[in-house]
Amino acid sequence: MAAPRQLLALAAWLLASVAQVPGWSAPVWRHLKCTAPSQVCGDQNQGAVFLREFTLIRRESLHDDFLSDLLNNHKTEDLSSRTARSEENRDMLWDAWGSWSECSRTCGGGASYSLRRCLSSKSCEGRNIRYRTCSNVNCPPEAGDFRAQQCSAHNDVKYQGQFYEWLPISNDPDNPCSLKCQAKGTALVVELAPKVLDGTRCYTESLDMCISGLCQIVGCDHQLGSTVKEDNCGVCNGDGSTCRLVRGQYKSQLSANKLDDTVIAVPYGSRHVRLVLKGPGHLYLETKTLQGVKGENSLSSTGSFFVDNSSIDFQKFPDKEILRISGPLAADFTVKVRVRNET
């Protein structure tokens, strides 16, 4: 028996990029603080189909009698019923979707795929693979950066006859899903792989992830293709009303008799902290966890660090120092400045 004929309309998704929180600047000191709520937003267990598929049947491939019947009946048939029947007929050309693969990551957000087989002797319209997110739980701090892990995997492989310790190059505007790494202590930058592993973040400040070498939009609800984003307070699809913005300037009072000075105390759960120090002083941090454990951390060189389960980005210049913490802070932080030791 011949397969039924079918018509489908094309559909397209317009995926908007996730907006970034604008930066802040100040002549001396400035910081932005938002306190995050305790709830975790989004459904951690359910993923989304990566691309929705639609079939297009060419008009000239249809028989005249079928077109005649269609033209006679289209006025009494609504769009939803035509779409449902067309999708049903289209799916008859495909086998059922297979089971989902293992997640590409165990934490931090990865990707899983499912395959289907074309049953037609010729070809099937649409794709044979679909994706969804998985393992949308935070990784422990000791796990390290996923892109950095992929670079370090090449440390025991010679490059041009030498061994190097490779560090990740992040936020490449041209190709964020290639594995570019820099040899530590040198200016050598090499693309060690054309594609990073599925689930690698496209950019450090975004949930967007690389899948099959392409950057895909991911919302704060952890759904592929979603444009839902966190507000400044860390609430998924929030309105920014659950926290307050704090910013200002501070002039330190260092002297020969006062070698350090407290600038500001930033409480647990704060987000989007940015401080700029100008002058001869040097930044350092004091922390206190919820368990009462205290610590002190001197920031001596440019780089990214974990301090009490919080990621710190520090830049050191001859005339200034810049401290950034995306948050949420996992401890109370006290930012201090001390006289720089020039010896």
C-alpha positions as CSV (number, residue, x, y, z in Angstrom):
1,M,0.0,0.0,0.0
2,A,1.4,3.4,-1.0
3,A,2.5,5.8,1.7
4,P,0.1,8.8,2.2
5,R,1.1,12.1,0.8
6,Q,1.8,15.1,3.0
7,L,2.5,18.8,3.3
8,L,4.3,20.6,6.0
9,A,5.1,24.2,6.8
10,L,8.6,25.3,7.6
11,A,9.3,26.6,11.0
12,A,12.4,28.4,12.4
13,W,13.7,29.2,15.8
14,L,15.2,32.7,16.4
15,L,17.6,32.1,19.3
16,A,18.6,35.3,21.1
17,S,21.9,35.4,22.8
18,V,22.1,35.5,26.6
19,A,22.7,39.1,27.7
20,Q,25.8,39.8,29.8
21,V,25.6,41.9,32.9
22,P,27.3,45.2,32.1
23,G,30.7,45.9,33.7
24,W,31.3,48.6,36.3
25,S,34.2,51.1,36.5
26,A,35.3,53.6,39.1
27,P,38.2,56.1,39.7
28,V,39.4,54.4,42.8
29,W,37.1,51.6,44.2
30,R,33.9,50.2,43.0
31,H,32.1,47.0,43.6
32,L,28.7,45.5,42.7
33,K,27.1,43.2,45.1
34,C,23.9,41.2,44.9
35,T,22.8,38.6,47.4
36,A,21.6,35.3,45.8
37,P,18.5,33.5,47.0
38,S,18.8,30.0,48.4
39,Q,16.6,28.3,45.8
40,V,18.1,26.6,42.8
41,C,16.3,27.7,39.6
42,G,15.1,25.4,36.8
43,D,14.4,21.8,36.5
44,Q,17.6,19.9,37.0
45,N,16.4,16.6,35.6
46,Q,14.7,17.5,32.3
47,G,16.6,18.4,29.1
48,A,15.4,19.8,25.8
49,V,15.5,18.6,22.3
50,F,18.4,20.3,20.6
51,L,16.8,21.1,17.2
52,R,13.2,20.6,16.3
53,E,12.7,19.0,12.9
54,F,10.2,19.7,10.2
55,T,9.7,18.0,6.8
56,L,9.2,19.7,3.5
57,I,7.6,17.7,0.6
58,R,8.2,19.3,-2.8
59,R,5.0,20.3,-4.6
60,E,5.9,18.7,-7.9
61,S,6.2,15.3,-6.2
62,L,2.5,15.2,-5.4
63,H,-0.2,13.6,-7.7
64,D,-2.9,15.8,-9.2
65,D,-5.7,13.9,-7.4
66,F,-4.0,14.5,-4.0
67,L,-3.7,18.2,-4.7
68,S,-7.3,18.4,-5.8
69,D,-8.5,16.7,-2.6
70,L,-6.3,19.0,-0.6
71,L,-7.6,22.2,-2.3
72,N,-11.2,21.1,-1.8
73,N,-10.8,20.3,1.9
74,H,-8.3,22.9,3.2
75,K,-11.0,25.5,4.2
76,T,-12.6,23.1,6.6
77,E,-9.4,21.7,8.2
78,D,-7.6,23.8,10.8
79,L,-3.8,24.2,10.9
80,S,-3.3,22.2,14.0
81,S,-4.9,19.1,12.6
82,R,-2.9,19.3,9.4
83,T,0.3,19.8,11.3
84,A,-0.4,16.8,13.6
85,R,-1.2,14.5,10.7
86,S,1.8,15.7,8.8
87,E,4.1,15.1,11.7
88,E,2.6,11.6,12.2
89,N,3.1,10.7,8.5
90,R,6.6,12.1,8.6
91,D,7.5,10.0,11.6
92,M,6.3,6.9,9.8
93,L,9.5,7.2,7.7
94,W,11.7,7.0,10.8
95,D,12.3,4.3,13.4
96,A,11.6,5.3,17.0
97,W,14.1,7.4,18.8
98,G,16.7,5.4,20.6
99,S,17.6,5.7,24.2
100,W,19.7,8.6,25.5
101,S,23.4,8.3,25.6
102,E,25.5,8.7,28.8
103,C,26.1,12.3,29.6
104,S,29.3,13.8,28.3
105,R,30.0,15.1,31.8
106,T,29.3,14.0,35.4
107,C,28.8,17.5,36.6
108,G,28.8,21.1,35.4
109,G,26.3,20.6,32.6
110,G,26.9,18.2,29.7
111,A,25.1,16.9,26.7
112,S,23.4,13.6,25.8
113,Y,22.2,12.5,22.4
114,S,19.6,10.1,21.0
115,L,19.6,8.6,17.5
116,R,16.9,7.3,15.1
117,R,17.1,5.3,11.9
118,C,15.5,6.1,8.5
119,L,13.2,3.4,7.3
120,S,12.8,4.7,3.8
121,S,14.6,3.1,0.9
122,K,15.6,6.6,-0.3
123,S,16.0,9.3,2.3
124,C,14.1,10.9,5.2
125,E,13.6,14.6,5.9
126,G,15.0,15.8,9.2
127,R,17.8,14.9,11.4
128,N,18.7,11.5,12.9
129,I,20.1,13.0,16.1
130,R,18.8,15.1,18.9
131,Y,20.4,16.5,22.0
132,R,19.5,17.5,25.6
133,T,21.4,18.8,28.6
134,C,22.3,16.6,31.5
135,S,24.3,16.6,34.8
136,N,23.2,20.1,35.6
137,V,24.8,20.1,39.0
138,N,27.8,22.2,40.1
139,C,31.2,20.4,40.1
140,P,33.2,20.4,43.3
141,P,35.9,23.1,43.3
142,E,38.7,20.5,43.2
143,A,37.4,19.3,39.9
144,G,38.9,22.3,38.1
145,D,37.9,23.9,34.8
146,F,36.7,21.5,32.1
147,R,38.5,23.2,29.3
148,A,41.7,23.3,31.4
149,Q,41.4,19.5,31.9
150,Q,41.3,19.0,28.2
151,C,44.4,21.1,27.6
152,S,46.4,19.4,30.4
153,A,45.6,16.0,28.8
154,H,48.2,17.0,26.2
155,N,50.9,17.6,28.7
156,D,52.4,14.2,28.2
157,V,52.4,14.4,24.4
158,K,55.3,16.0,22.7
159,Y,54.6,19.1,20.5
160,Q,57.3,19.8,18.0
161,G,59.6,17.5,19.9
162,Q,59.1,19.1,23.3
163,F,56.8,18.6,26.3
164,Y,54.8,21.6,27.5
165,E,52.3,22.4,30.3
166,W,49.2,23.6,28.5
167,L,46.8,26.2,29.9
168,P,43.4,27.0,28.4
169,I,42.6,29.9,26.1
170,S,39.1,30.9,26.9
171,N,36.5,33.3,25.3
172,D,37.8,33.1,21.7
173,P,35.4,35.3,19.8
174,D,36.1,33.6,16.5
175,N,35.9,29.9,17.4
176,P,34.9,29.4,21.1
177,C,34.5,25.7,20.6
178,S,38.0,24.8,19.4
179,L,40.6,23.7,22.0
180,K,43.2,26.4,22.0
181,C,45.9,26.2,24.7
182,Q,48.9,28.2,25.6
183,A,52.2,26.7,26.7
184,K,52.9,27.9,30.2
185,G,55.7,30.5,30.4
186,T,55.7,31.1,26.7
187,A,53.7,33.0,24.1
188,L,53.1,29.8,22.2
189,V,49.3,29.3,21.5
190,V,48.2,26.1,19.6
191,E,44.9,24.6,18.6
192,L,45.3,21.2,20.1
193,A,41.9,19.9,18.9
194,P,39.3,21.3,16.4
195,K,36.5,20.7,18.9
196,V,36.3,20.7,22.7
197,L,34.3,18.0,24.4
198,D,30.5,18.3,24.4
199,G,29.4,20.3,27.4
200,T,32.4,22.6,27.5
201,R,31.3,26.2,28.1
202,C,31.6,28.5,25.1
203,Y,32.5,31.4,27.4
204,T,33.5,31.6,31.0
205,E,30.6,33.9,32.0
206,S,27.9,32.0,30.1
207,L,26.0,28.8,30.3
208,D,26.1,28.4,26.5
209,M,27.8,25.1,25.7
210,C,29.7,23.5,22.8
211,I,28.0,20.5,21.1
212,S,29.7,18.9,18.1
213,G,32.0,21.9,17.8
214,L,29.2,24.5,17.7
215,C,28.2,26.9,20.4
216,Q,24.6,26.4,21.5
217,I,22.5,28.8,23.6
218,V,21.6,27.5,27.1
219,G,19.3,29.4,29.4
220,C,19.5,29.5,33.2
221,D,16.8,26.8,33.2
222,H,19.4,24.6,31.6
223,Q,17.4,24.1,28.4
224,L,19.0,24.1,25.0
225,G,17.7,27.0,22.9
226,S,16.3,28.8,26.0
227,T,16.9,32.5,26.3
228,V,15.8,32.7,30.0
229,K,18.6,34.3,32.1
230,E,19.4,35.1,35.7
231,D,18.8,38.6,37.0
232,N,21.6,40.4,39.0
233,C,20.5,38.6,42.1
234,G,21.0,35.1,40.6
235,V,17.3,34.4,40.3
236,C,16.4,32.5,37.0
237,N,14.0,34.7,35.1
238,G,13.8,37.1,38.1
239,D,13.1,40.8,38.1
240,G,16.1,41.9,40.3
241,S,14.0,42.7,43.3
242,T,15.5,40.2,45.8
243,C,18.8,42.0,46.3
244,R,20.3,45.5,46.3
245,L,23.2,47.1,44.4
246,V,26.1,48.5,46.4
247,R,28.7,50.7,44.8
248,G,31.0,53.5,45.8
249,Q,34.6,54.7,46.3
250,Y,37.0,54.5,49.1
251,K,40.3,56.3,49.8
252,S,42.6,54.2,51.9
253,Q,44.4,55.7,54.9
254,L,47.7,53.9,54.7
255,S,50.7,55.5,56.5
256,A,54.0,54.5,58.1
257,N,52.0,53.6,61.2
258,K,49.1,52.0,59.4
259,L,50.3,49.3,57.0
260,D,46.9,47.9,56.1
261,D,43.3,49.1,55.9
262,T,39.9,47.4,55.6
263,V,38.1,48.5,52.4
264,I,34.8,46.6,52.5
265,A,33.2,43.5,53.9
266,V,31.3,41.5,51.2
267,P,28.8,39.0,52.7
268,Y,28.2,35.3,51.8
269,G,26.0,34.9,48.7
270,S,27.0,38.2,47.0
271,R,27.5,38.3,43.2
272,H,29.2,40.3,40.6
273,V,31.9,41.9,42.8
274,R,34.4,44.2,41.1
275,L,37.0,46.3,42.8
276,V,39.8,48.4,41.3
277,L,42.8,49.6,43.4
278,K,44.9,52.5,42.1
279,G,48.1,53.5,43.8
280,P,50.9,51.8,45.6
281,G,48.8,49.5,47.8
282,H,48.2,45.8,47.3
283,L,44.9,43.9,47.7
284,Y,44.5,40.9,49.9
285,L,41.5,38.9,51.2
286,E,40.3,37.7,54.6
287,T,37.6,35.1,54.6
288,K,35.3,33.4,57.1
289,T,33.1,30.4,56.2
290,L,29.7,29.6,57.6
291,Q,31.5,27.0,59.8
292,G,33.7,29.8,61.3
293,V,36.9,28.8,59.5
294,K,39.0,31.9,58.8
295,G,41.6,32.4,56.1
296,E,43.9,35.0,54.5
297,N,44.9,35.1,50.9
298,S,47.5,37.4,49.4
299,L,46.9,37.9,45.6
300,S,50.5,38.2,44.3
301,S,50.1,37.5,40.5
302,T,47.6,37.7,37.7
303,G,45.4,34.6,37.4
304,S,42.2,32.8,38.4
305,F,42.1,31.2,41.9
306,F,39.7,29.3,44.1
307,V,39.3,30.9,47.6
308,D,37.0,29.1,49.9
309,N,35.0,27.6,47.0
310,S,34.7,30.9,45.3
311,S,36.3,31.6,41.9
312,I,38.5,34.8,42.0
313,D,39.8,36.6,38.9
314,F,42.7,38.9,39.7
315,Q,44.7,41.2,37.4
316,K,47.9,42.9,38.5
317,F,49.2,45.9,36.6
318,P,52.1,48.3,37.4
319,D,49.6,51.1,38.4
320,K,46.5,49.2,39.5
321,E,45.0,45.9,40.6
322,I,41.5,44.6,39.6
323,L,39.6,42.0,41.5
324,R,36.5,40.2,40.1
325,I,34.3,37.6,41.7
326,S,31.2,36.3,39.8
327,G,29.8,34.7,42.8
328,P,27.8,33.7,44.6
329,L,30.4,33.9,47.4
330,A,30.7,30.8,49.5
331,A,32.0,32.7,52.5
332,D,32.2,36.2,54.0
333,F,35.0,38.2,52.3
334,T,36.8,41.1,53.8
335,V,38.8,43.1,51.2
336,K,41.9,44.8,52.6
337,V,44.7,46.9,51.2
338,R,48.2,46.9,52.6
339,V,51.4,48.7,51.8
340,R,53.2,47.1,48.9
341,N,56.5,45.6,49.7
342,E,58.9,46.8,47.1
343,T,61.9,44.8,48.3
